[in-house]
């Protein structure tokens, strides 16, 4: 399993404040739990987004069936626009955003923010108090979006990526109150799915 995943979002997605969830819905953006039928599209997006540090197709196939690694997808007009892969551990108070990618064709559509909102909602529904992620030190658009969304740097990993680049570690603390599943942010995967036999 490839643990050295880069996370990149376009500068356009940093303009997320311009769009609220109602406009995303009207614009054809939907966010939902990934299903096995999404495998080909997710694997292609992963290859297109990350030339070196990729999650393999085999790993994605496993994650789509693994309850502790929920996968969230964003679609526009039934085409995959982005996805997020989470890591959920019972013994931890943090949900890790393991990978997040947005298709460049869907820039300026609020996809990255919608995925971050879904990740946060998933964490809250599972009563987790933190979201964490790693990002390349030189990925300024992604860093700007994460900081705008309330993430703060708390460390780094040297020589984290295949090319030796440093990863910055980011965390967002969540205030756990009552969660209304009918309010924004958008729907996200249900609690742990039963694992299927392969």
Secondary structure, DSSP 8 states (H G I E B T S, - for coil): -------B--GGGGGGGG--HHHHHHTTEEEEE--GGGHHHHHHHHHHH-SSS---HHHHHHHTT-TTS-EEEEEETTEEEEEEEEEE-TT-SEEEEEEEEE-GGGTTSSHHHHHHHHHHHHHHHTT--EEEEEEETT-HHHHHHHHHTT-EEEEEETT-STT---EEEEEEE-------TTSSS-----S-------
